[in-house]
Amino acid sequence: MLNPLKNLLTQFFMPDDGQSTFDEAHGLQLATAVLLVEVMRSDADVTAAERAATVTALRHKFALSDDELARLLAQAEHTAKSANDYFRFTSAMNDQFTQAQKIQVVEYMWQVAYADGHLDANENHLISKVAGLLHVSHGDYIAAKLYAKEAAQLGKTNPV
């Protein structure tokens, strides 16, 4: 008796599977972009190098066109300004990303932090906090940091 009502409500309140999958993918892209933007915003000024590192990481992670990247970055900057916490972004990643993908996001955050040649204490704190929310082990957190630092010192800007 309740199944027809449940089915009706599900159809009414839940989009079709194709749209739902698209929304999930865009949500993960936006969550990742917001976290990278937050690293850029966490020190005194946003540099061109940090912005370039963010774009490079997003391009590598999601294989987006230039127009899609520009829209995603603009949306992420707008969303970051009104974000009160990181839980809504990290919880989506915890549900959908593998552990390796979450470690990769932390590594991208380090790459953005090191892009301007200076690691700010606020950047360090932010990445530590997000790594904890993503359930990234301390060892993986440090390995990502060291890898990004070495890449920055060698002048590599492309994430691996």
Steps between C-alpha positions, in 0.01 A plus 500: 500500500783741582717400204297692239513811718873454558560458126298812423690705755833364377418596141379842607790593727788313337622585151554225246819297527681682219444839655587367844832363373577832330415692816723271709791543257457879495469502879831318534665735252366800691603353837854442375517846343374668818768332710771611257359854495501500879873425494551795265292725727663389824815708468534877463452518124396281210786473252493411133713195580243372751219555252697318230567208736129482581401498133765238419383273782133531399584439134698190588243364746187557292614548136289813449509745211627853555144636510389234749804573716432873498136445603598249768765731644261797505234290672757366748619851587142612558418189705818530708409854605177379659624165637488469877682169521656229285285208610250520216784485249702228669197284577417481128859395432493243780188348344621497139881508485736213560769543763755559224283777351467669839878488545533649153274793601725563801802493270332751268437724800870483587590583140286814517654593836856461369429666163597847620825374654384561856304276736280713724395373846134544403550282193667234712216508754229485233654202322551318829136557592369385162727193501349404834146547367591281201639229730842523338760340724780713639753302298312562173453866596876543552586305184268725296658807658855383427415404145340840430790684666756309294302564181484872582874513563566328169271745324245240400150642479319201354347261754588136459 
